[in-house]
Amino acid sequence: MKLLFKKFIKKWKAETPVFWKFVRNASVAATTSITAGLLAVSTGGISLPEKTTTVLSCSLFVFGFITGYAGTREKK
């Protein structure tokens, strides 16, 4: 487990190619905006349809995964 974690940290700190930086930054922006929107809606006391909440939650998961994947790409 430690070896896997150390390998992930090493890849995360490595220099990332330009394309993957763009993908990572776009994914972070999408994740941040979806999270802020859901937080604003829940704070305002407004309820979204269940299907919308499900789609947004799945989108958060996918964009979070893309952020992690793109962040671990390194120049060869």
N, C-alpha and C positions, 0 to 999 in steps of 0.2 A: 504494500500500500504506500509506504514512504517513497519507494522508488518511482512509482507512478506519479505521485504528487510532485516530486522533485523534477521529473521529466516535463510535466505540464508547466511548472514554474519556469524552467529553462526555456521552453518553447515560447512562453508568453513574453519573456524578456528579450528574446531574439529580435533582430531587425525584421520587420514585416514588409513584404513587397507592396508597391503602390496600389495595385488593384485590390489586394486584401485589406489595406488600410481604408480604402473607399467603402468597401463592403461592410467592414466592421463599424465605421463611423455612421453609415446610413442605418445600419441595424440598431445601433445605440440610440440614434435619434428617433427611430420608430418606437423602440421600447420605452423611451422616456416620454414621448408624447402620448402613447396609449396609457401608460401608468398615470400621468398627470390628468388625462381626461377622465379616467375611471375614478380617480381620487376626487376630482372636482364634482363629478356627478354624485358620488356617494356622500360627499360632504354637504352638498346642496339639498339632499333629501329627495332627489329625483331617482326614480327607479327605471332602469333600462329593461327592454324585453329580455327574457331569459336567453333566447337564441343569440342576441347581440352580445350579451355578457360572455356566453360560451365561446363565441368566435373571437372576441377580443382576448380572452384568457388563453386560448390556443395560440393566437398570434404572439402573445407575450412569450410563451414557451418557445415557439419556433424562432423568433427574433433573438431571444436569449441564447439559444443553441447556436445560431449563426454567428452571433457576437463571439462566443467562445471558440468556435471553429476558426473563424477568420483571424482572431487574435493569436492563434497558435501557429499560423503559417509563417514560415521563415525563408529567407533568401538562401539559396544553395550556393 
